[in-house]
Amino acid sequence: MNLVTGPGHRTMQSLTRKVLKEHHEVVRSITSSDAMNEVLVAGENVATSHRLEEFLGTFPDKRDRMFWKRLKVTKIR
């Protein structure tokens, strides 16, 4: 699920996180300091940031790799 972040969006972000946590074993947030959004991923076994690193080499463009490295994955508690 892709959510807009920032002022005015915190209530929806919090409610969405709460609902996902109620229905899924693991919820992770993927963010970047370059963007104003948060991607929430939920399920029984959701990959960590280490798993994202495996895909870095699939981007031929150096700029794409730079942005990929900036992604931050956090487990929602």
PDB file with one MODEL, atoms N, CA, C and O in Angstrom:
MODEL        1
ATOM      1  N   MET A   1       0.845  -1.154   0.000  1.00  0.00           N
ATOM      2  CA  MET A   1       0.000   0.000   0.000  1.00  0.00           C
ATOM      3  C   MET A   1       0.900   1.229   0.000  1.00  0.00           C
ATOM      4  O   MET A   1       1.859   1.302   0.769  1.00  0.00           O
ATOM      5  N   ASN A   2       0.595   2.183  -0.852  1.00  0.00           N
ATOM      6  CA  ASN A   2       1.397   3.396  -0.972  1.00  0.00           C
ATOM      7  C   ASN A   2       0.635   4.555  -0.337  1.00  0.00           C
ATOM      8  O   ASN A   2      -0.488   4.856  -0.743  1.00  0.00           O
ATOM      9  N   LEU A   3       1.233   5.200   0.651  1.00  0.00           N
ATOM     10  CA  LEU A   3       0.601   6.308   1.370  1.00  0.00           C
ATOM     11  C   LEU A   3       1.405   7.585   1.231  1.00  0.00           C
ATOM     12  O   LEU A   3       2.636   7.557   1.216  1.00  0.00           O
ATOM     13  N   VAL A   4       0.704   8.705   1.130  1.00  0.00           N
ATOM     14  CA  VAL A   4       1.353  10.014   1.149  1.00  0.00           C
ATOM     15  C   VAL A   4       1.699  10.318   2.604  1.00  0.00           C
ATOM     16  O   VAL A   4       0.921  10.013   3.507  1.00  0.00           O
ATOM     17  N   THR A   5       2.863  10.917   2.828  1.00  0.00           N
ATOM     18  CA  THR A   5       3.281  11.286   4.183  1.00  0.00           C
ATOM     19  C   THR A   5       3.340  12.798   4.299  1.00  0.00           C
ATOM     20  O   THR A   5       3.174  13.519   3.316  1.00  0.00           O
ATOM     21  N   GLY A   6       3.576  13.261   5.500  1.00  0.00           N
ATOM     22  CA  GLY A   6       3.714  14.695   5.721  1.00  0.00           C
ATOM     23  C   GLY A   6       2.508  15.279   6.417  1.00  0.00           C
ATOM     24  O   GLY A   6       1.564  14.561   6.746  1.00  0.00           O
ATOM     25  N   PRO A   7       2.538  16.590   6.643  1.00  0.00           N
ATOM     26  CA  PRO A   7       1.445  17.265   7.355  1.00  0.00           C
ATOM     27  C   PRO A   7       0.092  16.979   6.706  1.00  0.00           C
ATOM     28  O   PRO A   7      -0.050  17.019   5.484  1.00  0.00           O
ATOM     29  N   GLY A   8      -0.889  16.693   7.546  1.00  0.00           N
ATOM     30  CA  GLY A   8      -2.233  16.435   7.044  1.00  0.00           C
ATOM     31  C   GLY A   8      -2.506  14.992   6.672  1.00  0.00           C
ATOM     32  O   GLY A   8      -3.652  14.642   6.389  1.00  0.00           O
ATOM     33  N   HIS A   9      -1.488  14.145   6.664  1.00  0.00           N
ATOM     34  CA  HIS A   9      -1.651  12.762   6.251  1.00  0.00           C
ATOM     35  C   HIS A   9      -1.379  11.767   7.381  1.00  0.00           C
ATOM     36  O   HIS A   9      -1.567  10.564   7.198  1.00  0.00           O
ATOM     37  N   ARG A  10      -0.945  12.244   8.526  1.00  0.00           N
ATOM     38  CA  ARG A  10      -0.530  11.354   9.619  1.00  0.00           C
ATOM     39  C   ARG A  10      -1.670  10.487  10.144  1.00  0.00           C
ATOM     40  O   ARG A  10      -1.446   9.320  10.463  1.00  0.00           O
ATOM     41  N   THR A  11      -2.877  11.018  10.241  1.00  0.00           N
ATOM     42  CA  THR A  11      -4.002  10.239  10.754  1.00  0.00           C
ATOM     43  C   THR A  11      -4.279   9.033   9.865  1.00  0.00           C
ATOM     44  O   THR A  11      -4.430   7.916  10.361  1.00  0.00           O
ATOM     45  N   MET A  12      -4.345   9.253   8.561  1.00  0.00           N
ATOM     46  CA  MET A  12      -4.595   8.145   7.634  1.00  0.00           C
ATOM     47  C   MET A  12      -3.453   7.134   7.683  1.00  0.00           C
ATOM     48  O   MET A  12      -3.687   5.926   7.637  1.00  0.00           O
ATOM     49  N   GLN A  13      -2.242   7.619   7.775  1.00  0.00           N
ATOM     50  CA  GLN A  13      -1.070   6.744   7.857  1.00  0.00           C
ATOM     51  C   GLN A  13      -1.154   5.875   9.117  1.00  0.00           C
ATOM     52  O   GLN A  13      -0.931   4.666   9.044  1.00  0.00           O
ATOM     53  N   SER A  14      -1.465   6.464  10.248  1.00  0.00           N
ATOM     54  CA  SER A  14      -1.558   5.723  11.516  1.00  0.00           C
ATOM     55  C   SER A  14      -2.688   4.693  11.486  1.00  0.00           C
ATOM     56  O   SER A  14      -2.503   3.556  11.918  1.00  0.00           O
ATOM     57  N   LEU A  15      -3.851   5.087  10.978  1.00  0.00           N
ATOM     58  CA  LEU A  15      -4.984   4.163  10.907  1.00  0.00           C
ATOM     59  C   LEU A  15      -4.689   2.987   9.977  1.00  0.00           C
ATOM     60  O   LEU A  15      -5.035   1.846  10.283  1.00  0.00           O
ATOM     61  N   THR A  16      -4.059   3.267   8.860  1.00  0.00           N
ATOM     62  CA  THR A  16      -3.722   2.203   7.910  1.00  0.00           C
ATOM     63  C   THR A  16      -2.718   1.232   8.516  1.00  0.00           C
ATOM     64  O   THR A  16      -2.866   0.019   8.367  1.00  0.00           O
ATOM     65  N   ARG A  17      -1.713   1.741   9.187  1.00  0.00           N
ATOM     66  CA  ARG A  17      -0.736   0.877   9.867  1.00  0.00           C
ATOM     67  C   ARG A  17      -1.442  -0.007  10.896  1.00  0.00           C
ATOM     68  O   ARG A  17      -1.162  -1.202  10.987  1.00  0.00           O
ATOM     69  N   LYS A  18      -2.353   0.580  11.666  1.00  0.00           N
ATOM     70  CA  LYS A  18      -3.070  -0.158  12.705  1.00  0.00           C
ATOM     71  C   LYS A  18      -3.878  -1.306  12.110  1.00  0.00           C
ATOM     72  O   LYS A  18      -3.830  -2.425  12.621  1.00  0.00           O
ATOM     73  N   VAL A  19      -4.611  -1.043  11.051  1.00  0.00           N
ATOM     74  CA  VAL A  19      -5.423  -2.082  10.408  1.00  0.00           C
ATOM     75  C   VAL A  19      -4.534  -3.199   9.854  1.00  0.00           C
ATOM     76  O   VAL A  19      -4.840  -4.379  10.025  1.00  0.00           O
ATOM     77  N   LEU A  20      -3.458  -2.836   9.205  1.00  0.00           N
ATOM     78  CA  LEU A  20      -2.554  -3.861   8.661  1.00  0.00           C
ATOM     79  C   LEU A  20      -1.959  -4.715   9.775  1.00  0.00           C
ATOM     80  O   LEU A  20      -1.864  -5.935   9.634  1.00  0.00           O
ATOM     81  N   LYS A  21      -1.558  -4.089  10.883  1.00  0.00           N
ATOM     82  CA  LYS A  21      -0.981  -4.845  12.000  1.00  0.00           C
ATOM     83  C   LYS A  21      -2.003  -5.791  12.633  1.00  0.00           C
ATOM     84  O   LYS A  21      -1.638  -6.861  13.120  1.00  0.00           O
ATOM     85  N   GLU A  22      -3.271  -5.407  12.630  1.00  0.00           N
ATOM     86  CA  GLU A  22      -4.322  -6.264  13.185  1.00  0.00           C
ATOM     87  C   GLU A  22      -4.551  -7.517  12.344  1.00  0.00           C
ATOM     88  O   GLU A  22      -4.998  -8.539  12.865  1.00  0.00           O
ATOM     89  N   HIS A  23      -4.248  -7.445  11.052  1.00  0.00           N
ATOM     90  CA  HIS A  23      -4.578  -8.540  10.136  1.00  0.00           C
ATOM     91  C   HIS A  23      -3.374  -9.291   9.567  1.00  0.00           C
ATOM     92  O   HIS A  23      -3.540 -10.299   8.880  1.00  0.00           O
ATOM     93  N   HIS A  24      -2.184  -8.811   9.846  1.00  0.00           N
ATOM     94  CA  HIS A  24      -0.991  -9.438   9.276  1.00  0.00           C
ATOM     95  C   HIS A  24       0.092  -9.615  10.333  1.00  0.00           C
ATOM     96  O   HIS A  24       0.249  -8.791  11.235  1.00  0.00           O
ATOM     97  N   GLU A  25       0.823 -10.693  10.199  1.00  0.00           N
ATOM     98  CA  GLU A  25       1.877 -11.019  11.158  1.00  0.00           C
ATOM     99  C   GLU A  25       3.014  -9.996  11.135  1.00  0.00           C
ATOM    100  O   GLU A  25       3.523  -9.602  12.185  1.00  0.00           O
ATOM    101  N   VAL A  26       3.405  -9.575   9.946  1.00  0.00           N
ATOM    102  CA  VAL A  26       4.520  -8.640   9.790  1.00  0.00           C
ATOM    103  C   VAL A  26       4.089  -7.475   8.899  1.00  0.00           C
ATOM    104  O   VAL A  26       3.463  -7.675   7.858  1.00  0.00           O
ATOM    105  N   VAL A  27       4.431  -6.257   9.322  1.00  0.00           N
ATOM    106  CA  VAL A  27       4.208  -5.059   8.506  1.00  0.00           C
ATOM    107  C   VAL A  27       5.518  -4.295   8.462  1.00  0.00           C
ATOM    108  O   VAL A  27       6.118  -4.016   9.501  1.00  0.00           O
ATOM    109  N   ARG A  28       5.962  -3.959   7.258  1.00  0.00           N
ATOM    110  CA  ARG A  28       7.191  -3.175   7.098  1.00  0.00           C
ATOM    111  C   ARG A  28       6.888  -1.910   6.301  1.00  0.00           C
ATOM    112  O   ARG A  28       6.027  -1.893   5.422  1.00  0.00           O
ATOM    113  N   SER A  29       7.616  -0.865   6.634  1.00  0.00           N
ATOM    114  CA  SER A  29       7.507   0.427   5.972  1.00  0.00           C
ATOM    115  C   SER A  29       8.747   0.635   5.114  1.00  0.00           C
ATOM    116  O   SER A  29       9.871   0.424   5.570  1.00  0.00           O
ATOM    117  N   ILE A  30       8.536   1.045   3.877  1.00  0.00           N
ATOM    118  CA  ILE A  30       9.648   1.379   2.985  1.00  0.00           C
ATOM    119  C   ILE A  30       9.540   2.864   2.672  1.00  0.00           C
ATOM    120  O   ILE A  30       8.540   3.329   2.123  1.00  0.00           O
ATOM    121  N   THR A  31      10.591   3.601   3.032  1.00  0.00           N
ATOM    122  CA  THR A  31      10.603   5.052   2.818  1.00  0.00           C
ATOM    123  C   THR A  31      11.929   5.479   2.203  1.00  0.00           C
ATOM    124  O   THR A  31      12.906   4.730   2.179  1.00  0.00           O
ATOM    125  N   SER A  32      11.923   6.707   1.711  1.00  0.00           N
ATOM    126  CA  SER A  32      13.136   7.325   1.199  1.00  0.00           C
ATOM    127  C   SER A  32      13.100   8.797   1.589  1.00  0.00           C
ATOM    128  O   SER A  32      12.044   9.429   1.558  1.00  0.00           O
ATOM    129  N   SER A  33      14.237   9.330   1.949  1.00  0.00           N
ATOM    130  CA  SER A  33      14.296  10.752   2.309  1.00  0.00           C
ATOM    131  C   SER A  33      14.008  11.642   1.101  1.00  0.00           C
ATOM    132  O   SER A  33      13.762  12.838   1.257  1.00  0.00           O
ATOM    133  N   ASP A  34      14.038  11.066  -0.102  1.00  0.00           N
ATOM    134  CA  ASP A  34      13.797  11.827  -1.329  1.00  0.00           C
ATOM    135  C   ASP A  34      12.321  11.917  -1.700  1.00  0.00           C
ATOM    136  O   ASP A  34      11.967  12.635  -2.635  1.00  0.00           O
ATOM    137  N   ALA A  35      11.450  11.200  -0.982  1.00  0.00           N
ATOM    138  CA  ALA A  35      10.051  11.112  -1.391  1.00  0.00           C
ATOM    139  C   ALA A  35       9.112  11.520  -0.263  1.00  0.00           C
ATOM    140  O   ALA A  35       9.506  11.596   0.900  1.00  0.00           O
ATOM    141  N   MET A  36       7.881  11.776  -0.629  1.00  0.00           N
ATOM    142  CA  MET A  36       6.844  12.106   0.357  1.00  0.00           C
ATOM    143  C   MET A  36       5.796  10.998   0.388  1.00  0.00           C
ATOM    144  O   MET A  36       4.591  11.250   0.366  1.00  0.00           O
ATOM    145  N   ASN A  37       6.293   9.768   0.439  1.00  0.00           N
ATOM    146  CA  ASN A  37       5.387   8.638   0.543  1.00  0.00           C
ATOM    147  C   ASN A  37       6.018   7.522   1.361  1.00  0.00           C
ATOM    148  O   ASN A  37       7.221   7.503   1.621  1.00  0.00           O
ATOM    149  N   GLU A  38       5.160   6.602   1.752  1.00  0.00           N
ATOM    150  CA  GLU A  38       5.577   5.424   2.503  1.00  0.00           C
ATOM    151  C   GLU A  38       4.867   4.244   1.867  1.00  0.00           C
ATOM    152  O   GLU A  38       3.657   4.290   1.647  1.00  0.00           O
ATOM    153  N   VAL A  39       5.606   3.197   1.573  1.00  0.00           N
ATOM    154  CA  VAL A  39       5.003   1.971   1.073  1.00  0.00           C
ATOM    155  C   VAL A  39       4.944   0.991   2.234  1.00  0.00           C
ATOM    156  O   VAL A  39       5.963   0.691   2.857  1.00  0.00           O
ATOM    157  N   LEU A  40       3.742   0.493   2.522  1.00  0.00           N
ATOM    158  CA  LEU A  40       3.571  -0.508   3.568  1.00  0.00           C
ATOM    159  C   LEU A  40       3.406  -1.868   2.912  1.00  0.00           C
ATOM    160  O   LEU A  40       2.617  -2.034   1.981  1.00  0.00           O
ATOM    161  N   VAL A  41       4.162  -2.840   3.412  1.00  0.00           N
ATOM    162  CA  VAL A  41       4.107  -4.206   2.905  1.00  0.00           C
ATOM    163  C   VAL A  41       3.751  -5.091   4.079  1.00  0.00           C
ATOM    164  O   VAL A  41       4.365  -4.993   5.142  1.00  0.00           O
ATOM    165  N   ALA A  42       2.751  -5.967   3.897  1.00  0.00           N
ATOM    166  CA  ALA A  42       2.275  -6.783   5.006  1.00  0.00           C
ATOM    167  C   ALA A  42       2.108  -8.236   4.569  1.00  0.00           C
ATOM    168  O   ALA A  42       1.807  -8.519   3.409  1.00  0.00           O
ATOM    169  N   GLY A  43       2.310  -9.150   5.517  1.00  0.00           N
ATOM    170  CA  GLY A  43       2.135 -10.569   5.240  1.00  0.00           C
ATOM    171  C   GLY A  43       2.730 -11.412   6.351  1.00  0.00           C
ATOM    172  O   GLY A  43       3.090 -10.902   7.412  1.00  0.00           O
ATOM    173  N   GLU A  44       2.826 -12.687   6.098  1.00  0.00           N
ATOM    174  CA  GLU A  44       3.389 -13.603   7.091  1.00  0.00           C
ATOM    175  C   GLU A  44       4.903 -13.498   7.160  1.00  0.00           C
ATOM    176  O   GLU A  44       5.489 -13.614   8.237  1.00  0.00           O
ATOM    177  N   ASN A  45       5.533 -13.281   6.024  1.00  0.00           N
ATOM    178  CA  ASN A  45       6.991 -13.264   5.954  1.00  0.00           C
ATOM    179  C   ASN A  45       7.418 -12.179   4.968  1.00  0.00           C
ATOM    180  O   ASN A  45       7.588 -12.448   3.779  1.00  0.00           O
ATOM    181  N   VAL A  46       7.591 -10.959   5.461  1.00  0.00           N
ATOM    182  CA  VAL A  46       7.929  -9.818   4.614  1.00  0.00           C
ATOM    183  C   VAL A  46       9.441  -9.602   4.646  1.00  0.00           C
ATOM    184  O   VAL A  46      10.055  -9.604   5.713  1.00  0.00           O
ATOM    185  N   ALA A  47      10.024  -9.420   3.484  1.00  0.00           N
ATOM    186  CA  ALA A  47      11.476  -9.280   3.368  1.00  0.00           C
ATOM    187  C   ALA A  47      12.005  -8.049   4.094  1.00  0.00           C
ATOM    188  O   ALA A  47      11.295  -7.061   4.281  1.00  0.00           O
ATOM    189  N   THR A  48      13.258  -8.133   4.495  1.00  0.00           N
ATOM    190  CA  THR A  48      13.952  -7.035   5.169  1.00  0.00           C
ATOM    191  C   THR A  48      14.735  -6.219   4.148  1.00  0.00           C
ATOM    192  O   THR A  48      14.729  -6.532   2.958  1.00  0.00           O
ATOM    193  N   SER A  49      15.408  -5.175   4.616  1.00  0.00           N
ATOM    194  CA  SER A  49      16.221  -4.343   3.722  1.00  0.00           C
ATOM    195  C   SER A  49      17.347  -5.143   3.086  1.00  0.00           C
ATOM    196  O   SER A  49      17.778  -4.838   1.975  1.00  0.00           O
ATOM    197  N   HIS A  50      17.819  -6.155   3.779  1.00  0.00           N
ATOM    198  CA  HIS A  50      18.879  -6.999   3.222  1.00  0.00           C
ATOM    199  C   HIS A  50      18.435  -7.621   1.897  1.00  0.00           C
ATOM    200  O   HIS A  50      19.232  -7.746   0.967  1.00  0.00           O
ATOM    201  N   ARG A  51      17.187  -8.003   1.817  1.00  0.00           N
ATOM    202  CA  ARG A  51      16.652  -8.615   0.590  1.00  0.00           C
ATOM    203  C   ARG A  51      16.645  -7.610  -0.556  1.00  0.00           C
ATOM    204  O   ARG A  51      16.866  -7.987  -1.707  1.00  0.00           O
ATOM    205  N   LEU A  52      16.394  -6.335  -0.258  1.00  0.00           N
ATOM    206  CA  LEU A  52      16.409  -5.311  -1.307  1.00  0.00           C
ATOM    207  C   LEU A  52      17.796  -5.165  -1.928  1.00  0.00           C
ATOM    208  O   LEU A  52      17.928  -4.911  -3.125  1.00  0.00           O
ATOM    209  N   GLU A  53      18.824  -5.327  -1.103  1.00  0.00           N
ATOM    210  CA  GLU A  53      20.200  -5.176  -1.581  1.00  0.00           C
ATOM    211  C   GLU A  53      20.512  -6.130  -2.729  1.00  0.00           C
ATOM    212  O   GLU A  53      21.317  -5.808  -3.602  1.00  0.00           O
ATOM    213  N   GLU A  54      19.883  -7.294  -2.731  1.00  0.00           N
ATOM    214  CA  GLU A  54      20.124  -8.291  -3.776  1.00  0.00           C
ATOM    215  C   GLU A  54      19.724  -7.793  -5.162  1.00  0.00           C
ATOM    216  O   GLU A  54      20.231  -8.292  -6.167  1.00  0.00           O
ATOM    217  N   PHE A  55      18.827  -6.821  -5.225  1.00  0.00           N
ATOM    218  CA  PHE A  55      18.326  -6.325  -6.511  1.00  0.00           C
ATOM    219  C   PHE A  55      19.096  -5.116  -7.033  1.00  0.00           C
ATOM    220  O   PHE A  55      18.828  -4.651  -8.142  1.00  0.00           O
ATOM    221  N   LEU A  56      20.031  -4.607  -6.267  1.00  0.00           N
ATOM    222  CA  LEU A  56      20.769  -3.408  -6.651  1.00  0.00           C
ATOM    223  C   LEU A  56      21.417  -3.549  -8.027  1.00  0.00           C
ATOM    224  O   LEU A  56      21.402  -2.609  -8.822  1.00  0.00           O
ATOM    225  N   GLY A  57      21.975  -4.699  -8.303  1.00  0.00           N
ATOM    226  CA  GLY A  57      22.664  -4.921  -9.573  1.00  0.00           C
ATOM    227  C   GLY A  57      21.751  -4.989 -10.784  1.00  0.00           C
ATOM    228  O   GLY A  57      22.240  -5.008 -11.913  1.00  0.00           O
ATOM    229  N   THR A  58      20.452  -5.025 -10.584  1.00  0.00           N
ATOM    230  CA  THR A  58      19.531  -5.105 -11.719  1.00  0.00           C
ATOM    231  C   THR A  58      19.303  -3.749 -12.383  1.00  0.00           C
ATOM    232  O   THR A  58      18.702  -3.670 -13.454  1.00  0.00           O
ATOM    233  N   PHE A  59      19.785  -2.681 -11.741  1.00  0.00           N
ATOM    234  CA  PHE A  59      19.617  -1.342 -12.302  1.00  0.00           C
ATOM    235  C   PHE A  59      20.872  -0.939 -13.064  1.00  0.00           C
ATOM    236  O   PHE A  59      21.922  -0.736 -12.455  1.00  0.00           O
ATOM    237  N   PRO A  60      20.783  -0.819 -14.374  1.00  0.00           N
ATOM    238  CA  PRO A  60      21.980  -0.455 -15.139  1.00  0.00           C
ATOM    239  C   PRO A  60      22.407   1.002 -14.930  1.00  0.00           C
ATOM    240  O   PRO A  60      23.582   1.333 -15.090  1.00  0.00           O
ATOM    241  N   ASP A  61      21.466   1.859 -14.577  1.00  0.00           N
ATOM    242  CA  ASP A  61      21.760   3.269 -14.411  1.00  0.00           C
ATOM    243  C   ASP A  61      22.274   3.574 -13.001  1.00  0.00           C
ATOM    244  O   ASP A  61      21.666   3.169 -12.010  1.00  0.00           O
ATOM    245  N   LYS A  62      23.380   4.280 -12.925  1.00  0.00           N
ATOM    246  CA  LYS A  62      24.003   4.625 -11.638  1.00  0.00           C
ATOM    247  C   LYS A  62      23.055   5.436 -10.752  1.00  0.00           C
ATOM    248  O   LYS A  62      23.009   5.227  -9.539  1.00  0.00           O
ATOM    249  N   ARG A  63      22.314   6.341 -11.341  1.00  0.00           N
ATOM    250  CA  ARG A  63      21.370   7.178 -10.582  1.00  0.00           C
ATOM    251  C   ARG A  63      20.259   6.325  -9.950  1.00  0.00           C
ATOM    252  O   ARG A  63      19.875   6.553  -8.803  1.00  0.00           O
ATOM    253  N   ASP A  64      19.754   5.354 -10.697  1.00  0.00           N
ATOM    254  CA  ASP A  64      18.736   4.448 -10.148  1.00  0.00           C
ATOM    255  C   ASP A  64      19.296   3.671  -8.954  1.00  0.00           C
ATOM    256  O   ASP A  64      18.616   3.507  -7.941  1.00  0.00           O
ATOM    257  N   ARG A  65      20.528   3.198  -9.076  1.00  0.00           N
ATOM    258  CA  ARG A  65      21.160   2.471  -7.964  1.00  0.00           C
ATOM    259  C   ARG A  65      21.320   3.370  -6.745  1.00  0.00           C
ATOM    260  O   ARG A  65      21.155   2.919  -5.612  1.00  0.00           O
ATOM    261  N   MET A  66      21.643   4.650  -6.977  1.00  0.00           N
ATOM    262  CA  MET A  66      21.797   5.598  -5.884  1.00  0.00           C
ATOM    263  C   MET A  66      20.469   5.742  -5.115  1.00  0.00           C
ATOM    264  O   MET A  66      20.454   5.705  -3.885  1.00  0.00           O
ATOM    265  N   PHE A  67      19.365   5.905  -5.846  1.00  0.00           N
ATOM    266  CA  PHE A  67      18.060   6.035  -5.194  1.00  0.00           C
ATOM    267  C   PHE A  67      17.646   4.742  -4.503  1.00  0.00           C
ATOM    268  O   PHE A  67      17.049   4.775  -3.427  1.00  0.00           O
ATOM    269  N   TRP A  68      17.958   3.607  -5.113  1.00  0.00           N
ATOM    270  CA  TRP A  68      17.619   2.308  -4.511  1.00  0.00           C
ATOM    271  C   TRP A  68      18.324   2.140  -3.160  1.00  0.00           C
ATOM    272  O   TRP A  68      17.743   1.624  -2.206  1.00  0.00           O
ATOM    273  N   LYS A  69      19.575   2.580  -3.097  1.00  0.00           N
ATOM    274  CA  LYS A  69      20.344   2.469  -1.852  1.00  0.00           C
ATOM    275  C   LYS A  69      19.764   3.337  -0.733  1.00  0.00           C
ATOM    276  O   LYS A  69      20.000   3.065   0.444  1.00  0.00           O
ATOM    277  N   ARG A  70      19.020   4.360  -1.084  1.00  0.00           N
ATOM    278  CA  ARG A  70      18.457   5.273  -0.087  1.00  0.00           C
ATOM    279  C   ARG A  70      17.170   4.743   0.556  1.00  0.00           C
ATOM    280  O   ARG A  70      16.673   5.337   1.513  1.00  0.00           O
ATOM    281  N   LEU A  71      16.628   3.643   0.047  1.00  0.00           N
ATOM    282  CA  LEU A  71      15.412   3.097   0.634  1.00  0.00           C
ATOM    283  C   LEU A  71      15.688   2.578   2.037  1.00  0.00           C
ATOM    284  O   LEU A  71      16.702   1.926   2.289  1.00  0.00           O
ATOM    285  N   LYS A  72      14.779   2.877   2.933  1.00  0.00           N
ATOM    286  CA  LYS A  72      14.894   2.444   4.328  1.00  0.00           C
ATOM    287  C   LYS A  72      13.698   1.545   4.641  1.00  0.00           C
ATOM    288  O   LYS A  72      12.548   1.927   4.422  1.00  0.00           O
ATOM    289  N   VAL A  73      13.979   0.356   5.150  1.00  0.00           N
ATOM    290  CA  VAL A  73      12.925  -0.591   5.508  1.00  0.00           C
ATOM    291  C   VAL A  73      12.880  -0.702   7.027  1.00  0.00           C
ATOM    292  O   VAL A  73      13.892  -0.962   7.677  1.00  0.00           O
ATOM    293  N   THR A  74      11.683  -0.499   7.579  1.00  0.00           N
ATOM    294  CA  THR A  74      11.493  -0.537   9.027  1.00  0.00           C
ATOM    295  C   THR A  74      10.322  -1.430   9.376  1.00  0.00           C
ATOM    296  O   THR A  74       9.263  -1.352   8.754  1.00  0.00           O
ATOM    297  N   LYS A  75      10.514  -2.286  10.382  1.00  0.00           N
ATOM    298  CA  LYS A  75       9.402  -3.118  10.839  1.00  0.00           C
ATOM    299  C   LYS A  75       8.491  -2.273  11.714  1.00  0.00           C
ATOM    300  O   LYS A  75       8.950  -1.591  12.630  1.00  0.00           O
ATOM    301  N   ILE A  76       7.185  -2.325  11.424  1.00  0.00           N
ATOM    302  CA  ILE A  76       6.197  -1.584  12.205  1.00  0.00           C
ATOM    303  C   ILE A  76       5.809  -2.433  13.409  1.00  0.00           C
ATOM    304  O   ILE A  76       5.412  -3.588  13.253  1.00  0.00           O
ATOM    305  N   ARG A  77       5.919  -1.877  14.585  1.00  0.00           N
ATOM    306  CA  ARG A  77       5.612  -2.623  15.819  1.00  0.00           C
ATOM    307  C   ARG A  77       4.271  -2.223  16.380  1.00  0.00           C
ATOM    308  O   ARG A  77       3.852  -2.748  17.412  1.00  0.00           O
TER     309      ARG A  77
ENDMDL
END
